[in-house]
Amino acid sequence: MATLVAIAGVILIVGGVVTWIAVQNQLDAENITVADDADMLAGDEVNGPLSAYAQADVINEHALAETEGQTYAELDREDERRQVVMTASFLRASLFTSVVAFGLAAMAAGLGLVLLFIAVALFGLARAVGVAPVVPDR
């Protein structure tokens, strides 16, 4: 059991790290910079969860300023500003998706680390009670 838990832990850690790097590389390739009027991280490259969140937040502020505080649903169907708000909403959703992906990657890696600790404890318990661990053949 300890061996299986350890393998699962390693898989989760590797998966989390690979996911984090993939999302970071994709964001970095877009060459997005946090707007200068953002509340935090102004001028920073968008390549992590905090900078993605900061840019999404400032996009929302800009869209609401353009529409005097009205959302897409509140604007008249013929209002030309609806397209701007719709595009802003799409961009925000994309950035928030990357924030969620970063969070899931971190959670997977953290859970993998916890599983490795559990595996170490199970190996120690097996030794304490005199059970030899089973190591699969390669």
Secondary structure, 3 states (H helix, E strand, C coil): CHHHHHHHHHHHHHHHHHHHHHHHHHHHHCCCECCCCCCCCCCCECCCHHHHHHHHHHHHHHHHHHCCCCCHHHCCCCCCHHHHHHHHHHHHHHHHHHHHHHHHHHHHHHHHHHHHHHHHHHHHHHHHCCCCCCCCCC
